[in-house]
C-alpha cells in the first residue's frame, strides 16, 4: 500500500527560528507546531499506534511527518510559510516528511502533493487556513449547545442520570439545545438498537428531552464491532478481513479487541442505515459518530474499493439515513478524508478531569494533549467544519478547570458541558452558563 518517498523540495532554514507544523492522521493524533530541535509526539505502544495514529505508519526518529499536510516557516514567526498538501485529500492522503540536514529542510512525500509558498498574515495557522479556504467548502452551520453524559458517567450512565440532568438544566437556567446520551445505553458495540440494562426506552427518553424544549442527541461508534456482540455472532461476513482471512483488528478499547463493520457489504450497509433511520425516527437529530478511524482501516471488503472510498461511502450512508437537517459530529475521524462530510469535528484527543496524559503520550486523554492539538488545528474552525475542542468540565473535582474552560472558550467552537450539573458550584454554574450562551467574559 505504501509508496516510496520522493523529494518535493529543499528549503533553506534558520535552524534556530524555523517552525514546522505536523498534521496528524485523525482527531486524536497529535498535531501542532514544533521548533526544529523539538521531539514530536509519537505513539508509545502498538495499540495506541492503531487507535490514535495512522495505522501501519512508523516515522523514523529525527523526522517530522504530516499526514497529507505539513507546513514550514523557514525563518520563524512573521516570515513566509511553505505548505505541502495532498493534491486530492479526499481520495489520497500522502505522508509528508521533513528532515533537517545542515541549514536545509528536505521535504519528501509518498504521493502526489501540492507545494507552494504563502506570504499572507497569521503565520503557519494563516497558511493552513488559506489552504482550507482554497477547497471552496460551504460555511458550516452554527453548532447547537450541548450537554453530554460522558465525562461524568462514562459507560455507567443510566436513564435516571439523564432525567436528573434534564431537570437540573431547567433549575439552573442553562442554555442547552441538545441533550446527548453518550456511550453506555447500548448492549454492545455493534448492537446499537439493543439497550443495556441501565436504559428502559430510547424513544421515551428522546420524547422527555423534547418535551422540555431541547433536542435529543446520541453517540455511536458506527464502524466498530465487539467480537462478543450479537452482530459479530450472526453476521461474521459483515466484518472487514485481513488478506490472510482473519478479522481486521481495530485495536483494543473498553477491555475488548475490536473488529470493523464492512459497510460495502449490502447487508451491513442496510443494517447501518436501519440503525440511524430508527434513531432519527425516535426523535434524535444530533449524532456524535466516534472511533471513525476504523472505517478507514485497510482490509479486504465485500466491494473492491480502497479504504478511504469505503470510509466516505460509509459516512454518506449515515448522512442519508439521518437527513440533511440532523447535526453530525465526527470524532476519532481521519481528518483530510472527512472534508465535506461533517457539521462539526473533534479536533483533538479527549480531554480528562486530569491535565497530564497516560505515559506522556499526547494521543491519550488529558487537558494538555487536548489543548496542544486543539490549538494546532484552530485553522480548521469555520472552514472545514465547526471545531469541537471537547467538553467543558467545570465541577470542583476537575484539575485546573479554569485553564481548561479558558481553552474551550478561546476556540469559539462547539460548546458542550459534561458535568453532573447538580455537582457544580457557583463558579461552575456561571462558567457553564457563560460559555454556552456565547457571552464574552
C-alpha positions in Angstrom: 0.0 0.0 0.0 2.8 2.4 0.9 4.8 4.1 -1.9 8.4 5.2 -1.6 9.1 8.8 -0.5 10.3 11.1 -3.3 11.9 14.5 -2.9 9.5 17.5 -3.1 11.7 20.5 -2.1 14.9 21.6 -0.4 14.3 24.7 1.6 17.0 26.9 3.4 16.1 27.4 7.0 17.2 29.3 10.1 17.6 26.3 12.3 17.2 28.4 15.5 13.9 30.1 14.4 12.2 27.8 11.9 8.9 26.2 12.9 7.2 23.1 11.4 3.6 22.0 11.7 2.7 18.3 11.5 -0.9 17.5 10.7 -1.9 14.2 12.4 -4.0 11.5 10.7 -7.1 11.6 12.8 -8.9 13.6 15.6 -6.7 12.1 18.4 -3.4 12.2 16.5 -1.1 14.9 18.0 -1.0 17.9 15.6 0.8 21.2 16.1 3.8 23.3 15.6 7.3 22.5 16.7 10.8 24.1 16.7 13.3 22.2 14.6 15.1 20.8 17.6 11.9 19.6 19.3 10.9 15.9 19.6 7.4 15.5 18.0 4.8 13.3 19.8 4.8 9.7 18.7 2.9 6.6 19.9 4.2 4.9 23.0 2.7 1.5 22.3 1.4 -0.6 19.4 -2.3 -0.4 20.5 -2.3 3.4 20.6 -0.5 3.5 17.2 -3.6 1.7 15.8 -6.3 3.5 17.7 -4.9 7.1 17.7 -2.3 7.5 14.9 -2.1 6.5 11.3 -2.1 2.7 11.4 0.8 0.9 9.7 2.9 4.0 9.5 6.0 4.4 11.6 8.0 7.6 11.4 11.8 7.4 11.7 13.5 9.2 14.6 14.5 12.8 13.9 11.9 13.2 11.1 8.8 15.4 11.1 5.8 13.9 9.4 2.4 15.3 8.5 -0.4 13.1 7.1 -1.5 14.9 3.9 -0.4 18.3 5.3 2.8 19.8 6.5 3.8 23.5 6.8 7.2 25.1 7.4 8.0 28.7 8.4 11.7 28.6 7.4 12.6 31.9 9.0 10.3 31.5 12.0 7.4 33.7 13.1 6.4 36.5 10.8 8.2 35.2 7.7 6.8 33.3 4.7 5.4 29.8 5.1 5.7 26.9 2.7 2.8 24.4 2.6 3.0 20.8 1.3 -0.6 19.5 1.0 -2.3 16.4 -0.5 -3.2 17.2 -4.1 -6.5 15.3 -3.7 -7.1 14.9 0.0 -10.4 13.1 -0.3 -9.0 10.1 -2.1 -5.3 10.1 -1.3 -3.5 11.3 1.8 0.3 11.0 1.3 2.6 11.2 4.2 4.9 14.3 4.0 8.3 14.2 5.7 10.7 16.9 6.7 14.3 16.2 7.6 16.8 18.8 8.6 20.2 18.5 7.0 22.6 21.3 7.9 20.8 24.5 7.2 18.2 23.0 4.8 14.9 21.3 5.3 14.5 18.4 2.9 10.8 17.7 2.2 9.6 14.4 0.7 6.2 12.7 0.2 4.9 9.2 -0.7 2.2 10.5 -3.0 1.0 13.4 -5.1 1.3 16.8 -3.2 1.0 20.5 -4.0 3.9 22.6 -2.7 3.7 26.4 -2.5 4.7 29.5 -0.6 2.2 31.6 1.5 3.1 35.2 2.1 -0.1 36.4 4.0 -0.8 37.1 7.6 -1.2 34.7 10.5 2.0 32.6 10.1 1.5 28.8 9.9 -2.1 29.0 11.1 -2.8 31.6 8.5 -1.2 29.5 5.8 -3.2 26.4 6.7 -6.4 28.5 6.9 -5.6 29.7 3.4 -5.3 26.1 2.2 -8.6 25.2 3.8 -10.2 28.2 2.2 -9.0 27.1 -1.2 -11.1 24.0 -1.0 -14.2 26.1 -1.6 -16.4 24.4 1.0 -19.7 26.0 2.1 -19.6 27.7 5.5 -20.5 25.2 8.3 -23.8 25.6 10.1 -23.5 27.1 13.6 -23.3 24.4 16.3 -26.0 23.9 18.9 -25.0 24.0 22.6 -24.8 20.5 24.2 -24.9 18.6 27.4 -23.1 15.3 27.1 -23.1 12.4 29.7 -19.6 11.1 29.0 -17.1 12.9 31.3 -19.2 12.4 34.5 -20.8 9.0 34.0 -18.7 7.3 31.3 -20.1 3.9 30.3 -22.1 3.6 33.5 -24.6 6.2 32.5 -28.3 5.4 33.4 -31.6 6.7 32.1 -32.2 8.2 35.5 -28.9 10.2 35.2 -30.2 11.7 32.0 -33.5 12.7 33.7 -31.7 14.2 36.7 -29.6 16.4 34.5 -32.6 17.3 32.3 -34.4 18.7 35.3 -31.2 20.4 36.5 -30.8 22.3 33.2 -34.2 24.0 33.9 -33.4 24.6 37.6 -30.1 26.2 36.8 -31.4 28.0 33.7 -28.7 26.7 31.4 -29.0 27.5 27.6 -28.6 23.9 26.4 -30.0 23.0 23.0 -29.1 19.3 22.8 -29.0 16.6 25.5 -26.6 14.0 24.1 -26.6 10.4 25.5 -23.1 9.0 25.2 -21.6 5.5 25.3 -23.4 3.2 27.8 -27.0 3.0 26.5 -26.3 0.1 24.1 -25.8 -3.6 24.9 -22.6 -3.8 22.9 -20.6 -2.1 20.2 -22.4 -3.1 17.0 -25.7 -3.9 18.8 -26.8 -0.3 18.7 -30.5 -0.9 18.9 -30.3 -3.3 21.8 -30.4 -1.4 25.2 -28.1 -2.1 28.1 -29.8 -2.9 31.4 -29.5 0.7 32.5 -31.9 2.1 29.9 -35.6 1.4 29.5 -36.6 3.2 26.3 -34.5 5.3 23.8 -37.7 6.7 22.2 -39.3 7.6 25.6 -36.1 9.5 26.8 -36.0 11.3 23.5 -39.6 12.3 24.0 -38.8 13.5 27.5 -35.9 15.6 26.3 -38.0 17.2 23.5 -40.9 17.8 25.9 -38.6 20.2 27.8 -37.9 22.1 24.6 -34.5 20.6 23.9 -33.1 18.3 21.2 -32.1 14.7 21.7 -28.6 13.6 20.7 -26.9 10.2 20.8 -23.5 8.6 20.5 -22.4 5.7 18.3 -19.2 4.2 17.1 -20.7 3.0 13.8 -17.8 1.2 12.3 -16.7 -0.7 15.4 -18.0 -4.2 16.3 -17.3 -6.0 19.6 -16.5 -9.7 18.9 -18.9 -10.6 21.7 -21.8 -8.7 20.1 -24.8 -10.4 18.5 -23.9 -8.8 15.2 -20.5 -10.4 15.2 -22.0 -13.8 16.0 -24.8 -13.6 13.5 -23.1 -11.9 10.6 -19.4 -12.7 10.5 -19.5 -11.9 6.8 -20.2 -8.3 7.6 -16.7 -7.7 9.1 -13.6 -6.4 7.3 -10.9 -9.1 6.9 -7.1 -9.2 6.6 -5.6 -10.6 3.4 -4.9 -13.9 5.3 -8.6 -14.3 6.1 -8.5 -13.3 9.8 -10.5 -10.3 11.0 -9.1 -6.8 10.7 -8.0 -5.6 14.1 -9.1 -2.1 15.0 -7.2 -2.0 18.3 -8.3 -2.7 21.8 -10.5 -0.5 24.0 -13.0 -0.9 26.8 -11.1 -4.1 27.5 -12.2 -5.6 24.2 -10.4 -6.4 20.9 -12.3 -4.6 18.2 -13.4 -5.5 14.7 -14.6 -3.4 11.8 -18.0 -3.3 10.1 -17.7 -3.7 6.3 -20.2 -1.0 5.1 -19.5 -2.1 1.5 -21.4 -5.3 2.2 -25.1 -4.8 1.2 -26.3 -6.5 4.5 -24.1 -4.4 6.7 -25.0 -1.2 4.8 -28.7 -2.0 5.2 -28.2 -2.6 8.9 -26.3 0.7 9.4 -29.0 2.6 7.5 -31.6 0.9 9.7 -29.8 1.9 12.9 -29.6 5.6 12.0 -33.1 5.7 10.5 -34.5 4.2 13.7 -32.7 6.6 15.9 -33.9 9.5 13.7 -37.5 8.2 13.8 -37.3 8.0 17.6 -36.6 11.8 17.7 -32.8 12.0 17.8 -31.4 14.7 15.4 -27.9 15.2 16.8 -25.4 12.4 16.2 -21.9 12.0 17.6 -20.2 9.4 15.4 -17.0 8.2 17.2 -14.0 5.9 16.6 -14.4 6.6 12.9 -10.8 5.8 12.1 -12.0 2.1 12.0 -13.9 2.7 8.8 -10.7 3.8 7.0 -8.5 0.9 8.0 -7.0 -1.2 5.2 -8.6 -4.6 4.8 -10.5 -7.0 2.5 -14.0 -5.7 2.0 -17.0 -7.1 0.1 -16.5 -4.5 -2.6 -13.0 -4.0 -4.0 -12.8 -0.3 -3.1 -9.9 1.4 -1.3 -10.3 2.1 2.4 -10.8 5.9 2.0 -13.6 5.4 -0.5 -15.2 2.8 1.8 -15.0 5.3 4.7 -16.5 8.2 2.8 -19.3 6.0 1.4 -20.0 4.7 5.0 -20.4 8.3 6.3 -22.6 9.1 3.3 -24.9 6.2 4.3 -25.2 7.7 7.8 -25.9 11.2 6.5 -28.6 9.9 4.1 -30.2 8.0 7.0 -30.3 10.9 9.4 -31.3 13.5 6.9 -29.6 16.8 5.9 -31.3 18.6 8.8 -29.7 16.5 11.5 -26.4 17.7 13.1 -23.4 15.3 12.5 -20.3 15.5 14.7 -17.3 13.3 13.8 -14.7 12.1 16.3 -11.7 9.8 16.1 -12.0 10.5 12.4 -9.3 10.7 9.7 -9.1 14.5 9.2 -8.5 15.0 5.5 -10.7 12.2 4.2 -13.6 13.7 6.3 -13.6 17.1 4.5 -17.1 18.0 3.4 -18.9 15.2 5.3 -19.5 16.7 8.8 -21.1 19.7 10.5 -18.5 19.6 13.4 -15.4 17.6 14.1 -13.4 16.8 17.2 -10.0 18.3 16.5 -8.1 16.9 19.5 -7.6 13.9 21.8 -10.1 13.5 24.6 -9.8 15.9 27.5 -10.0 14.5 31.0 -10.5 15.5 34.6 -6.7 15.5 34.8 -4.1 17.5 33.0 -1.3 15.0 32.1 -1.9 12.1 29.7 -1.0 8.5 30.4 2.6 7.6 29.6 3.1 11.1 28.3 1.5 10.0 25.0 -0.2 13.1 23.6 -2.9 11.0 21.9 -4.2 9.9 25.3 -6.9 11.7 27.4 -5.7 14.8 29.2 -6.1 18.5 29.1 -2.5 19.1 28.0 -2.9 17.0 24.8 -6.3 18.3 24.1 -5.1 21.9 24.3 -1.9 21.2 22.2 -3.7 19.7 19.3 -6.8 21.9 19.7 -4.7 25.0 19.3 -2.7 23.4 16.4 -5.9 22.8 14.5 -7.7 26.1 15.1 -7.2 26.9 11.4 -9.9 24.3 10.6 -12.6 26.1 12.5 -15.3 27.7 10.4 -13.5 26.5 7.2 -13.7 22.7 7.2 -16.4 22.4 9.9 -17.1 23.7 13.4 -14.2 22.7 15.6 -15.1 20.6 18.7 -12.4 21.2 21.3 -14.1 18.6 23.6 -16.4 19.2 26.5 -16.2 21.8 29.2 -15.9 20.2 32.7 -16.4 22.9 35.4 -17.1 20.8 38.5 -14.8 21.4 41.5 -13.2 17.9 41.2 -11.6 18.8 37.8 -7.9 19.7 37.9 -7.1 23.2 36.5 -10.7 23.7 35.5 -10.2 27.4 35.0 -7.4 26.8 32.4 -9.5 24.2 30.6 -12.5 26.4 30.5 -10.4 29.3 29.1 -9.1 27.0 26.3 -12.6 25.8 25.3 -13.9 29.4 25.3 -11.0 30.6 23.2 -11.6 28.1 20.4 -15.1 29.6 19.7 -16.1 26.2 18.6 -18.8 23.7 19.7 -19.7 24.3 23.4 -20.7 21.2 25.3 -21.0 20.7 29.1 -20.2 17.3 30.6 -20.7 17.5 34.3 -23.3 16.2 36.7 -25.0 19.6 36.8 -26.0 19.4 40.4 -22.4 18.9 41.4 -21.4 22.4 40.0 -20.5 25.1 42.5 -21.3 28.8 41.8 -18.2 29.2 39.6 -19.1 26.1 37.7 -22.7 27.1 37.0 -21.7 30.7 36.0 -18.9 29.5 33.7 -21.1 26.8 32.1 -23.9 29.3 31.5 -21.5 31.9 30.1 -19.7 29.6 27.7 -23.0 28.0 26.5 -24.6 31.4 25.9 -21.6 32.7 24.0 -21.3 35.8 26.0 -17.8 37.3 26.3 -16.4 37.1 29.8 
